[in-house]
């Protein structure tokens, strides 16, 4: 659902950009609380890289149409809603600047649609569901499915609203809304499956790393040496942590390898059909005034490496580079956010340890 430059006029794009910037600023502040420890920064960076990788895997949803993960629900449930907004925003920034995917002047629109709306809608619905469902691992996975499913057509509806306000082509908004929401309900099913499978997989081995599963009344279970034991509650200081749960390096390494394989190899087999927004734009004339991307000359434009003739190798290298750049950029951002929190905490405490 990456909107290119020219779909929405400059005044509305600028106004939405201001809203997106304000939301990112609020998220930077909120993420300081969610990240918790220094070790959380690499994991949040990994989530961003994983979303980048999976977004390269377009899956068919209807005749001549494909879809891909938006990632807001997944990020919010794994690392928290504020950090989730930042994760998807980092991905969108890397895609726009390096790969000419999503317009630069439309970056605020894309962050609003794909990062803010999906995260807010998904996490609000997710938290509501886990409060009323039984406190089990399956309930968390089911809530993830529903939250991700609803977040995608919600994002499509917000884009349609923005287009109704500032669209550059004279089209029937009613038809656009019907087409956008309809196709993105189907895309939402794919998003829901990916989100639920990923959340379920992480909960199965490291439930303490799933932000959305914290604070449940009933302990989730962790498999240690073949036996199920109570997972540690990271919110209670001083509680012993099983040896298998102390190090996050294995989880980080496994996630990074998975992301590299998805982006560097599996992405070659992704659907070549246009995604939901592209298809609707072509069918209903939204793309009449679409502009060429300012970074169209990038050596990585369109997810290929310039001067590499082999399509498989070119796309694979671009995917690997994208994952690498995203994990480094994301980890750097989250490390700085976490470090800022530490500095503020230190400033708020007197030398004797008494808050001032």
N, C-alpha and C positions, 0 to 999 in steps of 0.2 A: 504493500500500500504506500510505496514511496512516491509522493507527489513531486513532479518535476517543476521547474520554474515555468511561470506563465499560466498555470491552471487557475490561480487565484491572484487577483490584482495586488499591486504594491501596497496600497494603504492597509488592506486587510491582512496581508502577509506580515507587514511591519507590526501591526497591532497584536496579532497572534504571537509574533516573535517576542514581544515584550511580555506577554502572559507566560510564554514558555520560559523565558529567562527568569522571571519571578518565581516560577514553580521550581526551576532548577536550583535557584538560590535557597529556597525553603528546604528543598531536598538535601542540599549540602549540609544544612544545619541539622536536619533530622537524622541524616545518616551517621552523624557523630555518635548518636546514642545507639543506633542499631549495630554498628560495626563492633563495638564492645572491646575487642582486643586487637593488637597489632596483627595477629595471625589471621584475622578476618579479612584484611585488605586483599591478600592474594586470592582468597576464595571468591570474593566479590568480583575481582578482576577476571577470574576463571569463568564465572557465570556470564559476564559480558562476552568473553571470547566464545563460549559455547553457543550463546544466542547468535552471534555473528555466523558461526559455522552452520547452525541449523537453518538460518535464514537463507542460506545458499541452496537448500534442498527444496525446491519448488515441487509440490505434489499435485497431480491432477484432481480437480474437483468437479468439473463439468465439461461438456464438449467444448474444446478449444480454450479452456480456462484452467489456470493453476492457482495455487496459493502457497504461502509460506508462513512460518512461525512469526508472530509479532514479538512475543517474548515478555510482555509486561506482566502477565499472570505468573509465569514461571519465575521471573526474577523477584517479584514481590513476595512470593511464598517461600522461596529459598533464602533470600537475604534481607527481606523487609521492604515495605513500600517505598520509603524514601531512597534507600540504596537501589531499589529496583528501577526507579525513575532515572537515576544516574547511570545505571548499567545500560539501559536501552538508549539513553541519550548519547553515551560514548560510542555505542555501535553505530548509531545514525550519523554521528559526526565523522567517524572513520569512513563509512560508506560514501558520504557525500564528498568529502575532500579527496580521498584516494581512489575511489572506484566510480565516481561520477554517477552514483545511484542516489536519487533524491536531490532536488534542487538546492542550491545554496541559499537563495532568497526564500525558498520554501522550507528551510530547516526548522523554523519555528512551528510551522504547520505540522510537519512530520513528527516533531518531538511531542507536540500537543496530542496528536492522534494516536501515535504508536507507543509513546512512553507514558504520558500522563494519564490519558483517558483509560487505557487498558489496565494500567497499574491500579489506579484508584477504584475503578469499577470491580476489577477482579478481586482485589484484596478486601474491599468492603463486603462483597458477597461471600468470599471465602470465610472471613471471620464470623459472619452471621451464621453460616452453615455449621462450622465446627462448634459453635455454641449450643446448637440444638440437636446435633447428631450425637450418637454414642462416641465416647472418647477413645477411639481406636485408630490404628494405622490405616485401616481401610476407609474410615470416614474422612480422614485427612486427604487421602488420594481421591476419593469421590468428590469432595468439596473442591479440590484442585481442578478436576474435570469440568464441573459445572461453572466455576468461576472463569476458567479460560474460554469456555464455549461462549459465554455471554459477553465477554470483553471484546471480542472481535467485531460482531455486528454493532456493538455500542460505538466502537471506533469509527466504523463505516458511517454510522448515523451522524456523528459529530463532523466528519469530513463533509458529508452532504450539506449539513447546516452551514458550515463555513463557505461552501461553494455557493449556496443560495444567497449568502451575503456578498461575497466578493468574486464570484465566478466570472471568467473573462469571455465566455461564450454564451449565446442565447439558446438555452436548452430547457427542456421540460424538467423542472426539479422533481416533480412527482415521479416521473419515469426513472430518473437518476436514483432517487431514494429507494424505489422498489428494487432496482437492479443491484445497487450497492449493498443494501442490507441482505437481499436474497442470496447473492453469491457469497457474501461474507459469513452467513450462517453456515454454509457448507465448509468454508475455510476454517470457521470456528471449531468444527468437529475435528479437523486435523490438528488444530492448535490444542484442543482439549486432550486428544490422545497423547500427543507428544508431552504435554505438561504433566499429565497424570502418570505416564510411564516414568518420566524423569524424577518427579517428586517421590513416587513409590519406590524407585530404585535407591534413591538416597536415603529414604527413611528405613529401608530394609537393612542398610549397613551402618549408617551414621545418623540416626534420628536427631541427635543433638545439634546437627548442622542445619536443620530445617527451621528457619525463623518462624514460619507460620505454625509449627507444631509445638512451640514453647508455651508453657503455662497451661497445658491441658490438665484436667483434673486427674486423669489416669495416666500413669507413666507409660510411655512407649517402650517397646522392647528392643534390645540390642543383642545380636548373636555374637557370643564370645566363646571361642573354642567349642563350637557346635552346640552350645546351650543358650537359651534365651534368658537374659537377665534384664533388670530394670535399667533403662537408659539414664545417664546422668542428667540432672536438671542444672543446666549451666547458669540458671538464675540464682542458685543458692551457693554462696561462697563456702569453701571449705569441704564440700562433699567430695569423697573420693571418686576418681574417674577410672574406669577399667583401663588396663594397659593398652588394649586394642583401640581405645578411643582417644588416647592422648595425642597422637601425632596425626596431623592433617596432611602430611606430605604424600601419603599413598593416595588419598582421595584427590588431591590436587594433581598429582602426576597422571592418575587414571583419567581424570576429566580432561586434562590437556591433550593426552594421546588420543582420546576419543574425538575431541574437537578437531585435531589435525587430520585424523582419518576421514572425518565427515567432510571437512572443507577441501582436503587435498585429494581425496579419491572418490568418495560416494557422491559428491556434488556433480561429477561428470554425468551421472545417470539421472539427474534431476529433470523434471519436465521443462521443455523449452517453450511451452505455451505461455502467453502473457498472463500476469497475475490478475486478481480481481479488479483492481483499479484500472490497470491498463486496458483490460477488455471492455469495461464499462465506458471508459473514456473514448475508445475507438468506436464502439457501437452507438454512442449517444452524442458524439461531437464535442466532448469536453476538451479534447486535445487540439482543438482548432488553433489555439494560440500558444501551444507549448513551445518553449524556447530551448535552444541547445544548451547543454550543461556547460557552465564556465570551466569545469575541469575535464571536458571531453578529451583534451589532449594528454591527460595523465597517463603515465606508462602502465597503469593498472586499470584503466577505464574499462568498464563492462566486464570486470572480473577476469581479465586476461593479462598476461605479461607481454608488453610490447617487444616485437622482434622475435618472439618464440612462435614458430609456425605450427607446431604440433598442438592441436586444440586441447587434447587431454592434459599434456604437460603444462601448457599455458594456464589453463584454468586451475589445475592443481597447485601450481606455484603461487598463483594469485591468492587462492584460498589459504594456503599455509602462511603466506606473508600477512594476510588479513588477520588470521588468528593470532599470530605473533605480535603484530602491532597493537591489536585490541587488548590482549592480555597485559602487555607492558603499559599501555596508556591507562587502562582501567585500574590496574594495581597501583600505578603512580598516583592517580586521582584519589583513590580510597586510602592510600597510605598518608597522603597529605591531609585528607579530611580527618583521619584518626589521630594524626600527630597534632592537628589543630585542637582537637578535643583535649588531648593530654596537656597542651600548653594552657588552655583555659582552666583546666582543673587545677594545675599548679598555681596559676595566678590567683585562684579563688581560695587558696589555703595559705595560712600564715606560716612562717618558719617553724612555729611550735606545733603545727598540725591542726590549728583551730581555724575554722572557716571565718572569713571576714565579710 
